[in-house]
Amino acid sequence: MAKPFGSINSKIIKYRLILIMLLLSAALLGIVIPGSFSDHDSLLHFSAHFGISFLMAFLLFKMFTIRFQLQRSTSFVVVFLAILIFGAIYKVFEIIGNPLFHSFSSVEILRITGFYISMSQNIAGILFAFAFITYFENFLRILNKRSSKRSGR
């Protein structure tokens, strides 16, 4: 029995829009807005925040979906919040060790020490991990369907 034409196209369009939005958001939050490529130190910090957030998001997502068998949507939310909370706590401990800590108000010290830029780069890493997961899980699903058709299952 043939599937309706509209349902296939709408799923493909939805999937592509999700990927485009995730990649665009990751680029804006990680590269464009904080100016991550302006000098060597900025590039170094971008690489550290983006990379560790990507790695943690990917591993936590796989752990929650495979080991704890949570739904994908629930795993995305839990991973996003967990990494942001962990990143914020880490950055606060880093700020407390800064000698400028007692010289400025809390809002000023967050701006001076780059708290907002770090969180932006962390979000970019998380969003890119979600795009990576979405793309490759869909890719593997398509390969699995093709191989099962070839084998006659």
KOLNU-761663 format. One record per atom (N, C-alpha, C, O): x, y, z; residue in three letters; chain; residue number from 1; atom name. Coordinates in Angstrom, 1 decimal. Last residue first. Layout:
BEGIN
   east  north     up type mol seq atom
      X      Y      Z  ala   A NUM   CA
...
//
This chain:
BEGIN
   east  north     up type mol seq atom
   14.1   -9.4    4.2  arg   A 153    N
   13.4   -9.4    5.5  arg   A 153   CA
   12.1   -8.6    5.4  arg   A 153    C
   11.4   -8.6    6.4  arg   A 153    O
   15.9   -9.4    2.1  gly   A 152    N
   14.6  -10.0    1.9  gly   A 152   CA
   13.8  -10.1    3.2  gly   A 152    C
   12.9  -11.0    3.3  gly   A 152    O
   18.3   -8.1    2.0  ser   A 151    N
   18.4   -9.5    2.5  ser   A 151   CA
   17.0  -10.2    2.4  ser   A 151    C
   16.9  -11.3    2.7  ser   A 151    O
   17.5   -5.6    1.0  arg   A 150    N
   18.4   -6.5    0.2  arg   A 150   CA
   18.4   -7.9    0.7  arg   A 150    C
   18.4   -8.8   -0.2  arg   A 150    O
   16.0   -4.7    3.2  lys   A 149    N
   15.3   -4.9    1.9  lys   A 149   CA
   16.2   -5.8    1.0  lys   A 149    C
   15.6   -6.7    0.3  lys   A 149    O
   18.0   -4.4    5.1  ser   A 148    N
   16.9   -5.4    5.3  ser   A 148   CA
   16.1   -5.7    4.1  ser   A 148    C
   15.7   -6.8    3.9  ser   A 148    O
   19.5   -2.4    4.0  ser   A 147    N
   20.1   -3.7    4.1  ser   A 147   CA
   19.1   -4.8    4.4  ser   A 147    C
   19.2   -5.9    3.9  ser   A 147    O
   17.7   -0.3    4.1  arg   A 146    N
   18.2   -0.7    2.8  arg   A 146   CA
   18.8   -2.1    2.9  arg   A 146    C
   18.6   -3.0    2.0  arg   A 146    O
   17.3    0.0    6.9  lys   A 145    N
   16.2   -0.3    6.0  lys   A 145   CA
   16.6   -0.9    4.7  lys   A 145    C
   16.1   -1.8    4.2  lys   A 145    O
   20.0    0.7    7.6  asn   A 144    N
   19.4   -0.5    8.1  asn   A 144   CA
   18.2   -1.0    7.3  asn   A 144    C
   18.0   -2.1    7.0  asn   A 144    O
   20.2    3.2    6.4  leu   A 143    N
   21.1    2.1    6.0  leu   A 143   CA
   20.5    0.7    6.4  leu   A 143    C
   20.6   -0.3    5.7  leu   A 143    O
   18.3    4.6    7.8  ile   A 142    N
   18.1    4.4    6.4  ile   A 142   CA
   19.0    3.3    5.9  ile   A 142    C
   18.5    2.4    5.1  ile   A 142    O
   19.5    4.5   10.4  arg   A 141    N
   18.1    4.0   10.2  arg   A 141   CA
   17.9    3.7    8.7  arg   A 141    C
   17.3    2.6    8.4  arg   A 141    O
   21.8    6.0    9.9  leu   A 140    N
   21.9    4.6   10.2  leu   A 140   CA
   20.5    3.8   10.1  leu   A 140    C
   20.5    2.7    9.7  leu   A 140    O
   20.6    8.5    9.4  phe   A 139    N
   21.5    7.9    8.4  phe   A 139   CA
   21.6    6.4    8.7  phe   A 139    C
   21.4    5.6    7.7  phe   A 139    O
   19.5    9.0   11.9  asn   A 138    N
   18.6    8.9   10.7  asn   A 138   CA
   19.4    8.2    9.6  asn   A 138    C
   18.8    7.4    8.9  asn   A 138    O
   21.8    9.2   13.4  glu   A 137    N
   20.8    8.2   13.8  glu   A 137   CA
   19.8    7.9   12.6  glu   A 137    C
   19.5    6.8   12.3  glu   A 137    O
   23.1   11.3   12.2  phe   A 136    N
   23.6   10.0   12.1  phe   A 136   CA
   22.7    8.9   12.5  phe   A 136    C
   22.7    7.8   12.0  phe   A 136    O
   21.3   13.5   12.8  tyr   A 135    N
   21.7   13.2   11.4  tyr   A 135   CA
   22.2   11.7   11.3  tyr   A 135    C
   21.7   11.0   10.4  tyr   A 135    O
   21.1   13.5   15.6  thr   A 134    N
   19.9   13.5   14.7  thr   A 134   CA
   20.3   13.0   13.3  thr   A 134    C
   19.6   12.1   12.8  thr   A 134    O
   23.8   13.8   16.4  ile   A 133    N
   23.0   12.6   16.8  ile   A 133   CA
   21.8   12.5   15.8  ile   A 133    C
   21.6   11.4   15.4  ile   A 133    O
   24.4   16.3   15.2  phe   A 132    N
   25.2   15.1   14.9  phe   A 132   CA
   24.4   13.9   15.2  phe   A 132    C
   24.3   13.0   14.3  phe   A 132    O
   22.6   17.9   16.6  ala   A 131    N
   22.5   17.8   15.1  ala   A 131   CA
   23.3   16.6   14.6  ala   A 131    C
   22.8   15.9   13.8  ala   A 131    O
   23.6   17.6   19.2  phe   A 130    N
   22.2   17.2   18.9  phe   A 130   CA
   22.0   17.0   17.4  phe   A 130    C
   21.3   16.1   16.9  phe   A 130    O
   26.1   18.7   18.9  ala   A 129    N
   26.0   17.3   19.2  ala   A 129   CA
   24.6   16.8   18.9  ala   A 129    C
   24.4   15.7   18.4  ala   A 129    O
   25.3   21.4   18.4  phe   A 128    N
   26.0   20.6   17.3  phe   A 128   CA
   26.0   19.1   17.6  phe   A 128    C
   25.8   18.3   16.7  phe   A 128    O
   24.2   22.0   20.9  leu   A 127    N
   23.4   22.0   19.7  leu   A 127   CA
   24.0   21.2   18.6  leu   A 127    C
   23.3   20.5   17.8  leu   A 127    O
   26.5   21.8   22.5  ile   A 126    N
   25.4   20.9   22.8  ile   A 126   CA
   24.5   20.8   21.5  ile   A 126    C
   24.1   19.7   21.1  ile   A 126    O
   28.1   23.8   21.4  gly   A 125    N
   28.6   22.4   21.4  gly   A 125   CA
   27.5   21.4   21.6  gly   A 125    C
   27.4   20.4   21.0  gly   A 125    O
   26.5   26.0   22.0  ala   A 124    N
   26.8   25.7   20.6  ala   A 124   CA
   27.3   24.3   20.5  ala   A 124    C
   26.9   23.5   19.6  ala   A 124    O
   26.5   26.0   24.8  ile   A 123    N
   25.3   25.8   24.1  ile   A 123   CA
   25.5   25.4   22.6  ile   A 123    C
   24.9   24.5   22.1  ile   A 123    O
   29.2   26.7   25.1  asn   A 122    N
   28.8   25.4   25.6  asn   A 122   CA
   27.4   25.1   24.9  asn   A 122    C
   27.3   23.9   24.5  asn   A 122    O
   29.2   29.3   24.0  gln   A 121    N
   30.0   28.3   23.4  gln   A 121   CA
   29.6   26.9   23.8  gln   A 121    C
   29.6   25.9   23.0  gln   A 121    O
   27.6   30.5   26.0  ser   A 120    N
   27.2   30.5   24.6  ser   A 120   CA
   27.9   29.4   23.8  ser   A 120    C
   27.3   28.7   23.0  ser   A 120    O
   29.2   30.2   28.3  met   A 119    N
   27.9   29.5   28.2  met   A 119   CA
   27.4   29.4   26.8  met   A 119    C
   26.8   28.4   26.4  met   A 119    O
   31.3   31.9   27.5  ser   A 118    N
   31.5   30.5   27.8  ser   A 118   CA
   30.2   29.7   27.7  ser   A 118    C
   30.2   28.6   27.1  ser   A 118    O
   30.0   34.3   27.4  ile   A 117    N
   30.6   33.8   26.2  ile   A 117   CA
   30.8   32.3   26.3  ile   A 117    C
   30.6   31.5   25.4  ile   A 117    O
   29.3   34.6   30.1  tyr   A 116    N
   28.2   34.6   29.0  tyr   A 116   CA
   28.8   34.0   27.7  tyr   A 116    C
   28.1   33.2   27.1  tyr   A 116    O
   31.8   34.8   31.4  phe   A 115    N
   30.8   33.7   31.7  phe   A 115   CA
   29.8   33.5   30.6  phe   A 115    C
   29.5   32.4   30.2  phe   A 115    O
   34.0   36.5   31.2  gly   A 114    N
   33.6   35.8   30.0  gly   A 114   CA
   32.6   34.6   30.3  gly   A 114    C
   32.5   33.7   29.5  gly   A 114    O
   34.7   38.2   33.2  thr   A 113    N
   35.4   36.9   33.1  thr   A 113   CA
   35.0   36.0   32.0  thr   A 113    C
   35.5   35.0   31.8  thr   A 113    O
   33.0   40.4   32.8  ile   A 112    N
   34.5   40.6   32.6  ile   A 112   CA
   35.2   39.2   32.4  ile   A 112    C
   36.1   39.1   31.6  ile   A 112    O
   30.5   39.3   33.3  arg   A 111    N
   30.8   39.9   32.0  arg   A 111   CA
   32.3   39.9   31.8  arg   A 111    C
   32.8   39.5   30.7  arg   A 111    O
   30.7   38.6   36.0  leu   A 110    N
   30.3   37.6   35.0  leu   A 110   CA
   30.7   38.1   33.6  leu   A 110    C
   31.1   37.3   32.7  leu   A 110    O
   31.3   41.0   37.1  ile   A 109    N
   32.3   40.0   37.2  ile   A 109   CA
   32.0   38.9   36.2  ile   A 109    C
   32.9   38.3   35.6  ile   A 109    O
   28.9   42.4   36.8  glu   A 108    N
   30.1   42.9   36.1  glu   A 108   CA
   31.2   41.8   36.0  glu   A 108    C
   31.8   41.6   35.0  glu   A 108    O
   27.2   40.9   38.4  val   A 107    N
   26.9   41.0   37.0  val   A 107   CA
   28.1   41.4   36.2  val   A 107    C
   28.4   40.9   35.1  val   A 107    O
   28.4   41.3   41.0  ser   A 106    N
   28.3   39.9   40.4  ser   A 106   CA
   28.0   40.0   38.9  ser   A 106    C
   28.5   39.1   38.2  ser   A 106    O
   30.7   44.1   41.0  ser   A 105    N
   29.4   43.4   41.3  ser   A 105   CA
   29.3   42.1   40.6  ser   A 105    C
   30.1   41.8   39.7  ser   A 105    O
   34.2   43.8   41.9  phe   A 104    N
   33.1   44.2   41.1  phe   A 104   CA
   31.8   43.5   41.5  phe   A 104    C
   31.8   42.6   42.3  phe   A 104    O
   36.2   42.7   43.7  ser   A 103    N
   36.3   44.1   43.2  ser   A 103   CA
   35.1   44.7   42.5  ser   A 103    C
   34.9   45.9   42.4  ser   A 103    O
   36.2   40.1   44.2  his   A 102    N
   35.6   41.0   45.2  his   A 102   CA
   35.6   42.4   44.8  his   A 102    C
   35.1   43.3   45.5  his   A 102    O
   37.4   39.0   41.8  phe   A 101    N
   36.1   38.5   42.3  phe   A 101   CA
   35.4   39.5   43.3  phe   A 101    C
   34.2   39.8   43.2  phe   A 101    O
   39.9   39.3   40.9  leu   A 100    N
   39.0   40.4   40.7  leu   A 100   CA
   37.6   40.2   41.3  leu   A 100    C
   36.7   41.0   41.3  leu   A 100    O
   41.3   36.9   41.2  pro   A  99    N
   41.5   38.0   42.2  pro   A  99   CA
   40.5   39.2   42.0  pro   A  99    C
   40.4   40.0   43.0  pro   A  99    O
   39.4   33.9   40.8  asn   A  98    N
   39.9   35.1   40.2  asn   A  98   CA
   40.1   36.3   41.2  asn   A  98    C
   39.2   36.5   42.0  asn   A  98    O
   38.1   31.9   42.0  gly   A  97    N
   39.5   31.9   42.1  gly   A  97   CA
   40.2   33.1   41.5  gly   A  97    C
   41.4   33.3   41.7  gly   A  97    O
   35.5   32.4   41.1  ile   A  96    N
   35.8   32.6   42.6  ile   A  96   CA
   37.3   32.6   42.8  ile   A  96    C
   37.8   33.3   43.7  ile   A  96    O
   35.6   31.6   38.5  ile   A  95    N
   35.5   33.0   38.8  ile   A  95   CA
   35.9   33.3   40.2  ile   A  95    C
   36.6   34.3   40.5  ile   A  95    O
   35.7   28.8   38.7  glu   A  94    N
   36.8   29.5   38.1  glu   A  94   CA
   36.8   31.0   38.4  glu   A  94    C
   37.9   31.6   38.6  glu   A  94    O
   33.2   28.4   39.9  phe   A  93    N
   34.4   28.0   40.6  phe   A  93   CA
   35.7   28.7   40.0  phe   A  93    C
   36.6   29.1   40.8  phe   A  93    O
   31.7   29.2   37.7  val   A  92    N
   31.6   30.0   38.9  val   A  92   CA
   32.8   29.6   39.8  val   A  92    C
   33.4   30.6   40.4  val   A  92    O
   32.3   27.3   35.8  lys   A  91    N
   32.7   28.7   35.5  lys   A  91   CA
   32.7   29.5   36.8  lys   A  91    C
   33.5   30.4   37.0  lys   A  91    O
   31.1   25.0   37.0  tyr   A  90    N
   32.6   25.0   36.7  tyr   A  90   CA
   33.0   26.5   36.5  tyr   A  90    C
   34.1   26.8   37.1  tyr   A  90    O
   28.5   25.8   37.0  ile   A  89    N
   29.1   25.6   38.2  ile   A  89   CA
   30.6   25.6   38.0  ile   A  89    C
   31.4   26.2   38.9  ile   A  89    O
   28.0   26.0   34.2  ala   A  88    N
   27.9   27.2   35.0  ala   A  88   CA
   28.6   27.0   36.4  ala   A  88    C
   29.3   27.9   36.8  ala   A  88    O
   28.4   23.3   33.4  gly   A  87    N
   29.3   24.4   32.8  gly   A  87   CA
   29.2   25.6   33.7  gly   A  87    C
   30.2   26.3   33.9  gly   A  87    O
   26.3   22.0   34.8  phe   A  86    N
   27.7   21.7   35.1  phe   A  86   CA
   28.7   22.8   34.6  phe   A  86    C
   29.6   23.1   35.3  phe   A  86    O
   24.2   23.3   33.6  ile   A  85    N
   24.4   23.5   35.0  ile   A  85   CA
   25.8   23.1   35.4  ile   A  85    C
   26.4   23.9   36.1  ile   A  85    O
   24.5   22.5   30.9  leu   A  84    N
   24.5   23.9   31.2  leu   A  84   CA
   24.8   24.1   32.7  leu   A  84    C
   25.5   25.0   33.1  leu   A  84    O
   24.3   19.7   31.2  ile   A  83    N
   25.6   20.3   30.8  ile   A  83   CA
   25.6   21.8   31.1  ile   A  83    C
   26.7   22.3   31.4  ile   A  83    O
   21.6   19.5   32.1  ala   A  82    N
   22.8   19.0   32.9  ala   A  82   CA
   24.1   19.6   32.5  ala   A  82    C
   24.9   20.0   33.4  ala   A  82    O
   20.1   20.6   30.0  leu   A  81    N
   20.1   21.2   31.3  leu   A  81   CA
   21.3   20.7   32.1  leu   A  81    C
   21.9   21.6   32.8  leu   A  81    O
   20.7   18.7   27.9  phe   A  80    N
   20.9   20.2   27.7  phe   A  80   CA
   21.0   20.8   29.1  phe   A  80    C
   22.0   21.6   29.3  phe   A  80    O
   19.9   16.2   29.0  val   A  79    N
   21.3   16.5   28.7  val   A  79   CA
   21.6   18.0   28.6  val   A  79    C
   22.6   18.5   29.1  val   A  79    O
   17.2   16.7   29.3  val   A  78    N
   18.0   16.4   30.5  val   A  78   CA
   19.5   16.7   30.2  val   A  78    C
   20.2   17.2   31.0  val   A  78    O
   16.4   17.1   26.6  val   A  77    N
   16.2   18.1   27.6  val   A  77   CA
   17.1   17.9   28.8  val   A  77    C
   17.7   18.8   29.3  val   A  77    O
   17.2   14.7   25.4  phe   A  76    N
   17.7   15.9   24.9  phe   A  76   CA
   17.6   17.0   26.0  phe   A  76    C
   18.5   17.8   26.2  phe   A  76    O
   15.7   12.8   26.9  ser   A  75    N
   17.1   12.8   26.9  ser   A  75   CA
   17.7   14.1   26.5  ser   A  75    C
   18.7   14.6   27.1  ser   A  75    O
   13.1   13.4   26.0  thr   A  74    N
   13.5   13.6   27.4  thr   A  74   CA
   15.0   13.6   27.6  thr   A  74    C
   15.5   14.4   28.3  thr   A  74    O
   13.4   12.7   23.3  ser   A  73    N
   13.0   14.1   23.7  ser   A  73   CA
   13.4   14.4   25.1  ser   A  73    C
   13.9   15.4   25.4  ser   A  73    O
   14.0    9.9   23.5  arg   A  72    N
   14.9   10.9   22.9  arg   A  72   CA
   14.6   12.3   23.3  arg   A  72    C
   15.5   13.0   23.7  arg   A  72    O
   13.3    8.3   26.6  gln   A  71    N
   12.9    8.7   25.3  gln   A  71   CA
   13.9    9.8   24.8  gln   A  71    C
   14.5   10.5   25.6  gln   A  71    O
   15.6    6.1   28.3  leu   A  70    N
   14.7    7.3   28.2  leu   A  70   CA
   14.4    7.6   26.8  leu   A  70    C
   15.1    7.2   25.9  leu   A  70    O
   17.3    3.9   29.0  gln   A  69    N
   16.1    3.8   28.1  gln   A  69   CA
   15.1    4.9   28.2  gln   A  69    C
   13.9    4.7   28.2  gln   A  69    O
   19.7    3.9   30.2  phe   A  68    N
   18.5    4.1   31.1  phe   A  68   CA
   17.2    4.1   30.3  phe   A  68    C
   16.1    4.2   30.9  phe   A  68    O
   21.3    3.1   28.0  arg   A  67    N
   21.4    2.4   29.4  arg   A  67   CA
   20.2    2.6   30.2  arg   A  67    C
   19.7    1.7   30.8  arg   A  67    O
   20.3    4.6   25.8  ile   A  66    N
   20.6    3.2   25.7  ile   A  66   CA
   20.6    2.5   27.1  ile   A  66    C
   19.9    1.5   27.3  ile   A  66    O
   19.7    7.2   26.6  thr   A  65    N
   18.8    6.5   25.7  thr   A  65   CA
   19.1    5.0   25.7  thr   A  65    C
   18.1    4.2   25.6  thr   A  65    O
   21.7    7.9   28.4  phe   A  64    N
   20.3    8.0   28.8  phe   A  64   CA
   19.4    7.2   27.9  phe   A  64    C
   18.5    6.6   28.4  phe   A  64    O
   24.1    7.4   26.9  met   A  63    N
   23.9    6.8   28.2  met   A  63   CA
   22.4    6.8   28.6  met   A  63    C
   21.8    5.8   29.0  met   A  63    O
   23.7    9.2   24.7  lys   A  62    N
   23.8    7.8   24.5  lys   A  62   CA
   23.5    7.0   25.8  lys   A  62    C
   22.9    5.9   25.8  lys   A  62    O
   23.8   11.6   26.2  phe   A  61    N
   22.6   11.3   25.4  phe   A  61   CA
   22.6    9.8   25.1  phe   A  61    C
   21.5    9.1   25.3  phe   A  61    O
   26.4   11.6   27.2  leu   A  60    N
   25.2   11.5   28.1  leu   A  60   CA
   24.0   11.1   27.4  leu   A  60    C
   23.2   10.3   27.9  leu   A  60    O
   27.9   11.7   24.8  leu   A  59    N
   28.0   10.5   25.7  leu   A  59   CA
   26.8   10.4   26.7  leu   A  59    C
   26.3    9.3   26.9  leu   A  59    O
   27.0   14.2   23.7  phe   A  58    N
   26.9   12.9   23.0  phe   A  58   CA
   26.9   11.7   23.9  phe   A  58    C
   26.1   10.8   23.7  phe   A  58    O
   27.6   16.0   25.8  ala   A  57    N
   26.3   15.8   25.3  ala   A  57   CA
   26.1   14.5   24.5  ala   A  57    C
   25.1   13.8   24.7  ala   A  57    O
   30.4   15.6   26.0  met   A  56    N
   29.6   15.3   27.1  met   A  56   CA
   28.1   15.1   26.7  met   A  56    C
   27.4   14.2   27.1  met   A  56    O
   31.3   16.5   23.5  leu   A  55    N
   31.6   15.2   23.9  leu   A  55   CA
   30.6   14.8   25.1  leu   A  55    C
   30.1   13.7   25.0  leu   A  55    O
   30.3   19.2   23.4  phe   A  54    N
   29.9   18.2   22.4  phe   A  54   CA
   30.1   16.8   22.9  phe   A  54    C
   29.2   16.0   22.8  phe   A  54    O
   31.7   20.3   25.6  ser   A  53    N
   30.2   20.2   25.6  ser   A  53   CA
   29.7   19.2   24.6  ser   A  53    C
   28.7   18.5   24.9  ser   A  53    O
   34.3   20.1   24.7  ile   A  52    N
   33.9   19.3   25.9  ile   A  52   CA
   32.4   19.2   26.0  ile   A  52    C
   31.8   18.2   26.4  ile   A  52    O
   34.2   21.7   22.4  gly   A  51    N
   34.6   20.3   22.3  gly   A  51   CA
   34.1   19.5   23.5  gly   A  51    C
   33.5   18.4   23.3  gly   A  51    O
   33.4   24.3   23.3  phe   A  50    N
   32.6   23.6   22.3  phe   A  50   CA
   32.9   22.1   22.3  phe   A  50    C
   32.0   21.3   22.3  phe   A  50    O
   35.5   24.8   25.2  his   A  49    N
   34.1   24.8   25.6  his   A  49   CA
   33.2   24.0   24.6  his   A  49    C
   32.4   23.2   25.0  his   A  49    O
   37.8   24.5   23.5  ala   A  48    N
   37.7   23.8   24.8  ala   A  48   CA
   36.2   23.7   25.2  ala   A  48    C
   35.7   22.6   25.5  ala   A  48    O
   37.4   26.3   21.3  ser   A  47    N
   37.6   24.8   21.1  ser   A  47   CA
   37.4   24.0   22.4  ser   A  47    C
   36.8   22.9   22.3  ser   A  47    O
   37.1   28.7   22.7  phe   A  46    N
   36.0   28.2   21.9  phe   A  46   CA
   36.2   26.7   21.7  phe   A  46    C
   35.2   25.9   21.9  phe   A  46    O
   39.7   29.0   23.7  his   A  45    N
   38.6   28.8   24.6  his   A  45   CA
   37.4   28.3   23.9  his   A  45    C
   36.6   27.5   24.5  his   A  45    O
   41.1   29.2   21.2  leu   A  44    N
   41.4   28.1   22.2  leu   A  44   CA
   40.3   27.9   23.1  leu   A  44    C
   39.9   26.7   23.4  leu   A  44    O
   40.0   31.5   20.2  leu   A  43    N
   39.9   30.2   19.4  leu   A  43   CA
   40.1   29.1   20.4  leu   A  43    C
   39.5   28.0   20.3  leu   A  43    O
   40.9   33.4   22.1  ser   A  42    N
   39.4   33.1   21.8  ser   A  42   CA
   39.2   31.8   21.1  ser   A  42    C
   38.2   31.1   21.5  ser   A  42    O
   43.7   33.2   21.8  asp   A  41    N
   43.0   32.8   23.0  asp   A  41   CA
   41.5   32.5   22.9  asp   A  41    C
   41.0   31.6   23.5  asp   A  41    O
   44.0   34.1   19.1  his   A  40    N
   44.4   32.7   19.5  his   A  40   CA
   43.7   32.3   20.8  his   A  40    C
   43.2   31.2   20.8  his   A  40    O
   41.1   36.0   18.0  asp   A  39    N
   42.5   35.8   18.3  asp   A  39   CA
   42.8   34.4   18.8  asp   A  39    C
   41.8   33.6   18.9  asp   A  39    O
   38.6   35.6   16.8  ser   A  38    N
   39.2   36.9   16.8  ser   A  38   CA
   40.7   36.9   17.1  ser   A  38    C
   41.5   37.6   16.5  ser   A  38    O
   36.8   33.5   16.7  phe   A  37    N
   38.0   33.4   15.8  phe   A  37   CA
   38.8   34.7   15.8  phe   A  37    C
   39.6   34.9   14.9  phe   A  37    O
   34.6   34.1   18.3  ser   A  36    N
   35.5   33.0   18.7  ser   A  36   CA
   36.8   33.0   17.9  ser   A  36    C
   37.8   32.4   18.4  ser   A  36    O
   32.5   36.0   18.8  gly   A  35    N
   33.8   36.4   18.1  gly   A  35   CA
   34.9   35.4   18.4  gly   A  35    C
   36.0   35.8   18.8  gly   A  35    O
   30.0   35.4   20.0  pro   A  34    N
   31.2   35.7   20.9  pro   A  34   CA
   32.5   36.0   20.2  pro   A  34    C
   33.5   36.3   20.9  pro   A  34    O
   28.5   35.3   17.4  ile   A  33    N
   28.2   36.2   18.5  ile   A  33   CA
   29.4   36.4   19.5  ile   A  33    C
   29.7   37.6   19.7  ile   A  33    O
   29.9   33.3   15.7  val   A  32    N
   29.6   34.7   15.3  val   A  32   CA
   29.4   35.6   16.5  val   A  32    C
   30.1   36.6   16.6  val   A  32    O
   30.3   30.8   17.3  ile   A  31    N
   31.4   31.5   16.5  ile   A  31   CA
   31.1   33.0   16.3  ile   A  31    C
   31.9   33.8   16.6  ile   A  31    O
   28.2   29.9   18.9  gly   A  30    N
   29.6   29.5   19.2  gly   A  30   CA
   30.6   30.3   18.5  gly   A  30    C
   31.7   30.5   19.0  gly   A  30    O
   25.8   30.9   18.0  leu   A  29    N
   26.1   31.0   19.4  leu   A  29   CA
   27.6   30.7   19.7  leu   A  29    C
   28.1   31.2   20.7  leu   A  29    O
   25.9   30.5   15.2  leu   A  28    N
   25.7   31.8   15.7  leu   A  28   CA
   26.2   31.9   17.2  leu   A  28    C
   26.9   32.9   17.6  leu   A  28    O
   26.4   27.7   15.0  ala   A  27    N
   27.3   28.6   14.4  ala   A  27   CA
   27.2   30.0   15.0  ala   A  27    C
   28.2   30.7   15.3  ala   A  27    O
   24.1   26.7   16.4  ala   A  26    N
   25.5   26.4   16.9  ala   A  26   CA
   26.5   27.3   16.3  ala   A  26    C
   27.4   27.8   17.0  ala   A  26    O
   22.1   27.7   14.7  ser   A  25    N
   22.2   28.1   16.1  ser   A  25   CA
   23.6   27.8   16.7  ser   A  25    C
   24.1   28.7   17.4  ser   A  25    O
   22.7   26.2   12.4  leu   A  24    N
   22.8   27.6   12.3  leu   A  24   CA
   22.9   28.2   13.8  leu   A  24    C
   23.6   29.2   14.0  leu   A  24    O
   22.3   23.6   13.3  leu   A  23    N
   23.6   24.0   12.8  leu   A  23   CA
   23.8   25.5   12.8  leu   A  23    C
   24.8   26.0   13.2  leu   A  23    O
   19.6   23.7   14.0  leu   A  22    N
   20.6   23.3   15.0  leu   A  22   CA
   22.0   23.8   14.6  leu   A  22    C
   22.7   24.3   15.4  leu   A  22    O
   18.4   24.4   11.5  met   A  21    N
   18.3   25.3   12.7  met   A  21   CA
   19.3   25.0   13.8  met   A  21    C
   19.9   25.9   14.4  met   A  21    O
   19.1   22.2    9.9  ile   A  20    N
   19.6   23.5    9.5  ile   A  20   CA
   19.5   24.5   10.7  ile   A  20    C
   20.4   25.2   11.0  ile   A  20    O
   17.8   20.1   11.3  leu   A  19    N
   19.2   20.1   11.2  leu   A  19   CA
   19.8   21.5   10.8  leu   A  19    C
   20.8   21.9   11.4  leu   A  19    O
   15.1   21.0   11.0  ile   A  18    N
   15.7   20.8   12.4  ile   A  18   CA
   17.2   20.8   12.3  ile   A  18    C
   17.9   21.5   13.1  ile   A  18    O
   14.8   20.9    8.2  leu   A  17    N
   14.7   22.2    9.0  leu   A  17   CA
   15.3   22.1   10.4  leu   A  17    C
   16.0   23.0   10.8  leu   A  17    O
   15.1   18.2    7.8  arg   A  16    N
   16.1   19.1    7.2  arg   A  16   CA
   16.0   20.4    7.9  arg   A  16    C
   17.1   21.0    8.2  arg   A  16    O
   12.7   17.2    9.1  tyr   A  15    N
   14.1   16.7    9.4  tyr   A  15   CA
   15.1   17.7    9.0  tyr   A  15    C
   16.0   18.1    9.8  tyr   A  15    O
   10.7   18.6    7.6  lys   A  14    N
   10.9   18.8    9.1  lys   A  14   CA
   12.3   18.4    9.5  lys   A  14    C
   12.9   19.1   10.3  lys   A  14    O
   11.2   17.4    5.1  ile   A  13    N
   11.3   18.9    5.3  ile   A  13   CA
   11.5   19.2    6.7  ile   A  13    C
   12.4   20.0    7.1  ile   A  13    O
   10.6   14.8    5.6  ile   A  12    N
   11.9   15.1    5.1  ile   A  12   CA
   12.2   16.6    5.3  ile   A  12    C
   13.2   17.0    5.8  ile   A  12    O
    7.9   15.0    6.5  lys   A  11    N
    8.9   14.4    7.4  lys   A  11   CA
   10.3   14.8    6.9  lys   A  11    C
   11.2   15.2    7.8  lys   A  11    O
    6.7   16.0    4.1  ser   A  10    N
    6.7   16.8    5.4  ser   A  10   CA
    7.7   16.3    6.4  ser   A  10    C
    8.3   17.1    7.1  ser   A  10    O
    7.1   13.9    2.3  asn   A   9    N
    7.8   15.1    2.1  asn   A   9   CA
    7.8   16.0    3.4  asn   A   9    C
    8.8   16.7    3.6  asn   A   9    O
    5.5   11.9    3.5  ile   A   8    N
    6.9   11.6    3.3  ile   A   8   CA
    7.6   13.0    3.1  ile   A   8    C
    8.7   13.2    3.8  ile   A   8    O
    2.9   13.1    3.5  ser   A   7    N
    3.6   12.7    4.8  ser   A   7   CA
    5.1   12.4    4.6  ser   A   7    C
    5.8   12.8    5.5  ser   A   7    O
    2.2   13.5    0.8  gly   A   6    N
    2.4   14.7    1.7  gly   A   6   CA
    3.2   14.3    3.0  gly   A   6    C
    4.0   15.0    3.5  gly   A   6    O
    1.6   11.0   -0.3  phe   A   5    N
    2.7   11.8   -0.8  phe   A   5   CA
    3.1   12.9    0.2  phe   A   5    C
    4.3   13.1    0.4  phe   A   5    O
    0.9    8.2    1.7  pro   A   4    N
    0.5    9.5    1.1  pro   A   4   CA
    1.7   10.3    0.8  pro   A   4    C
    2.7   10.3    1.6  pro   A   4    O
    2.2    5.0    0.6  lys   A   3    N
    2.0    6.1    1.6  lys   A   3   CA
    1.6    7.4    1.0  lys   A   3    C
    1.9    7.6   -0.2  lys   A   3    O
    0.6    2.2   -0.9  ala   A   2    N
    1.4    3.4   -1.0  ala   A   2   CA
    1.1    4.4    0.1  ala   A   2    C
    0.0    4.5    0.6  ala   A   2    O
    0.8   -1.2    0.0  met   A   1    N
    0.0    0.0    0.0  met   A   1   CA
    0.9    1.2    0.0  met   A   1    C
    1.8    1.3    0.8  met   A   1    O
//
